[in-house]
Amino acid sequence: MRFLHYAPILRDFGRNDSSKFMQNKNNKIALLSAGIVLLLWSSVATAFKIALQYLKPFELLFLSTLFSFFALSLIMLFSGRFARFKKVRAKNRNKLLIAGILNPVIYYLLLFKAYDMLPAQFAQAVNFTWPLVLAVFAMILKHEKFHVLRLLMLCISFCGALVVVLGGNAMPGGISIIGILIAFATTIFWVIYWLITKTIDEDPVISLWIPFMVGAVILSVAALFFFRPESLSLSAWLSAGYVGLFEMSLTFLLWLNALRKTTSTALISNFIYAVPFLSLIFIRFILNEPIQSTTLIGLFMIAAGIVGQVFIHSKNKLSSRPKSR
C-alpha cells in the first residue's frame, strides 16, 4: 500500500457502461489483479505482528528486504532489464540511491518498530495518514495551492487519527505514546521518499530494484552487528518472506499491472480505500485483537478526509485547465 500516491477519486466510471467495461478482457484481468492486491495488502498488518513474534524489527527488516531484493533481481534478470539498467540517467540513478536509504531502510525500520510497540489497529491507522502529511508538505513547498476546503478535510482526517489514538486508552494498559510518535514519523519519511522519486520516469521495476539493492547492502553490513542467527526458525523465514514479497515488492508490481491494463484507473485506484477496513477483519480474527469502536470511527474520518481533499484537488486541477474554444 505504501507505493501508492493519491488515488484518483471515482468519477469517470459512471460515464461508462459497466457492461462494456466487463466485456473488456483486460479490465477483468485488472479487477482480478486489484482484488488480489487488496487481499494481500489488507493482510500485511497482521503479517507484521505475526512476524514480530519471531523476529526483532531489524531482523524482520533485514530478511524481508533480502527476499524483496532477490525476487526483484530475478524479475530483472529474466525480463532483460539489467541491460536497460545501464541506460538509467545518472540524475535518476542518484535519486534512487538516496531513496533507498529512506525506503526500505529507515521507513520500514520505524514501521516495524511501531507495530512491535502498538496493537496492529493503531499502528495501521496512524500510518494511513501519510496522504495527509503529503498534502501538507505539498502546500508548504508550494507544489500545490493552498485551499481552505482541503485544509478542512485535512483537519477532519487528523481529528480521526486523534480519535483512534484516544481510543487506545480503553485497551488494557493503554497504548505507547512513543509507538504512536514512531508510527507518525513513518509518514514523514515516506513522504520525503515519494517527493524524491515522483519525478523519476524510469522503468518501475528498475526504480524499485535500485532502492532495494541499496537497502540490501546497508542492512547486510548492519546485520554483522545486530542480527541473531539463532532467531532463524522456519516461522521466522516464512513470515519475513511473506512481508518481503507481499508488502514490499511483488504486490506493488501486480498493482501497476492492474492500473496499466484497465480502461478505468479511477475505479481500480479506489480499491485502496478498502484496505484499512478489510485489514481490521484479519486483525480481529487472526490476531484476536479486539477492535475498538473508536478505531472504526477514526478510520472513517481519516478516509473521508482523504477522499474529500483528493476530490477537491482533482476538481481544482480540472477547473484550472485552459478551456478549449
N, C-alpha and C positions, 0 to 999 in steps of 0.2 A: 504494500500500500504506500510505502514511503516514497516511491518513484513517481507518484502522480502529482501533477500540479493542478491548478483549477480545472475541474471537470466542467465542461460547458453545460449550462442549465438546459433541461429538456424543453426545446422549443420548436425544433424542426420536424420531429417525427409526426406531430399532429397534422402537418400539411401533406404527409404521405399516406397512401393507402396501406394499412397494416398488412393486408393480404398480399399485396405486391412485394412488401418488404420480406415476408416469409417465403415468397416464391424464389427469391434470390438465394442460390446455394451458398454463396459467400456469407450472407447475413446469418444463415443457420449456423455455419461454422463459427462466426464471430460470437453469436449468442452462446453457443456451447462453450467456447473458449472463455468468454467472460464469466459464465456460470461456474466453471472450474476455478477460475481465479478468485471469484467471490468466496467460494467454499474454502479454498486454501488460505487466503488472507484472513478470513474470519477465524481460522483455527490457530493462527500463529501466536496470539496472546496466551492461549492455553499451552501451546508447544513451548513457549518461553518458560513458563512456570514449571512444566514437567522437566525440561532440560536442566533448569537451575536446581532441581533436586539432586542431580548427579554431578553438576559442574559449577564452578565459580564463574562469575560474569566474564572474567578474562579468558578462562578456559573455553567457555562456550563461544566467545567471540573468535578465538584463535581457530578452533576446529571448524566452526560454521563458515568462516572466511576461506579456509582451505578447501572445503567442499565446493563453495561457490567458485573459487578461482579455478579449480581443476575442471569443474563442469563447463565453465565458460571457455577454458582453454581447449577442451575437446571440441566445442562448437566452433571456435576459431579455426582449429586445425582441419576439421572435416568440411568446413564451408569455404576454405581457402582464404580466410580473412587475414591470416598472418602476412600474406603478400600485400594486402591492402593497408595493413597497419603501417608499413613503411611510408605510405603516402599521406599519413595524417599530418596536417600542418603543424609546424613547431609551436605556434601560439596555442592551438587547441591541445596539443600534447602536454604542454606545460601546465595549462589549466587543469587538465585531468589528473596530472601527477599531484598537484596541490589538493585537488578534490579528494584524492584517495586517502589523504591524512584525515580529512573530515568524515568521510564515509567510505569504507566501513569503520575505520579505527575509532575515532572519537565518538561519533554518533551512536554506534551500536554498543560501545563500552558503557556509555551513560545509560542507554536504553535498557540494557540487561541489568545494570545495577539498580535502576528504578524498579524493574519488575522483581528483582531479588528482595527489595525492601518494602514493596507495596502489594496489596491484593491486585489481581490482574485487572479487575474492572476499573480501578482508579488510575493505574498506570496507563491503561489504554485510553481512557477518557481525556487525560491531560495531554497525552501525545497527539490525540486527534485535533488539538487546537493549532497545529502547525500552519494550516492555511491562513489562520487569523494573524499569526505572527508574520507570515509572508506579506499579507496585505498591509500591515503596519510598516514593515520595512520598505515596501514599495512606495508608500506615501511619504515616508520620511526621506527616502532617497530621491523622491520626486520622479520615480519611474511611472507613477500614476497620479492623477489629480485627486486632491482631497475632495471628499463628498460627504455631506452631513448624514445622508441616509446610510451610506456604507459605514460610517462611524457608529451609527445607531445599531446596525447589525452586528458590528464587532463587539459592542458593549453587551448585547444580548448573549452572544456566544461566550464571552468571558464570564458573564454572570452565571451561565450554565456550568462552566468549569468550576466556579466557586461553589455552586450548589452541590456538585459532585464531591468536592473536597470536604465541605462541611458535613456532608452525609457520612463521611468516614468516621465521624465521632460516635456513630451508632455501632461501629464494629468493636468487637472485644479488644480492649487496649488501644483503640483509636488507630490512626494511621501516622506514618512517619512524615513529618513536615520536610525533613531533608530529602526523603524519597520523592515527595511532590516537587520540590525545587529541582532535583535532578531530572525528573520527567519533563518539567517545563524547559530545562536547559537543552534537552534534546531537540526541541522545536527550533531553537535559535541556531544550533549547529546545522540542522537540516536545511534551514532557510538560507544560510550562508553557502552551503553546498549547492543548493538549487540556483542561487544567483550567479555563482561561478560557472555553472555548467549550462545554463539556459540558452546561451547564445552559440553553443557548440553544435555544429551541423554535420558531425561525422556519423559514421555507421553506428547505430545504437548498441550493437554487440561489442564493438571495439570501445565505444565510450563507456561501457560498463566494465569491460575486461581490464582496462588500464587502472582505474581506481582499485579494483580488487587485487591486481598484481602488486600495486604499491602497498595495500593493506597486508597482503600475504608476506611480503618481505619484512615490513616493520614488525608485524606480530611474531614472525618466526624468530627474529632477533630477541624480542621481549620474552618469548617463551623460554629462552635459555635461562631466564631468571625467575619467571613466575608460573611456569607450567608444572603440574604434578603428574608424572606418567602413571602413578598408581590409581589415578582417578578415571582411567580409560576402561570402563566397563562397557559391555555391549549396549546397555541402555544409554550410556553417555554418547557413544558413537552414533546410534540411531537417532537420538534426539537432536544432536548437533547437525547431523546430516539433513534432517527434516527442516530445521531452521535455515540452514545454509542454502538448500535447494529451493524451498517453497516460500521463503520470506525474502531472501536477499537477491536471488538471481533468476532462476528459470521461470518463475511465475511472472516476473516483470516482462520477459520476452514473450510469454504467452499472451499477456495483456496487450503488448504492442501489436502482436499479430491480429488480435481481435479488432483493435482500432483501425488497422490497415485494411482489413477485409470488409468491414461493414460499410453500408451506404449511409448510416446514421451514427456518427461518432457521439452525438449528444445522447442518444438512447443508451449506447454501451457505456459511456462515461458515467452515467448516473447510477450504475451499479455500485460505485464506490460508497455512496451514502448508506447503503445497507450493511456494509462491513461491520461497523462497531456494534450494531444492534444484533446481527446474527452471531457475532462473537460472544455476546453475553450468553447465548444458548450453550455454546461449548464450555464457557467458564462455569455455568451453573451445573451442568450435568456431567461434565468430565472432571472438573476440579472440585465440584461440590461446594463452590463458593456462593454463599447467599447473596443474591443481587438486591442492593438497596433501591428502594423506590426513588430516592434522590438521584441515583445514578441514571435511571431511565429518564427522569425529568431533565437532568442536566444535559444528557446526551441529545435529547430532543431540542433543547435550547441551543446547544452548540451547532447541531446540524442545521437548524432553522436559520441561525445567523450566517452560517457559511453559504447556504443556498441563497439567502436573501442578498448578501453582498456580492455574490457571483452574478446574480440576476441583474443587479444594479450596474455592476461593472460591464456586463455584456450589453446592456441597454445603452449605456453611455458610449461604448465603442461604436455601436450601430448608428447612434444619432450624430456622432462626430464625423462619420464618413461623408465625403462630399456627395451631394445629390446629383444624379445624372440628369441631364436636360432631355 
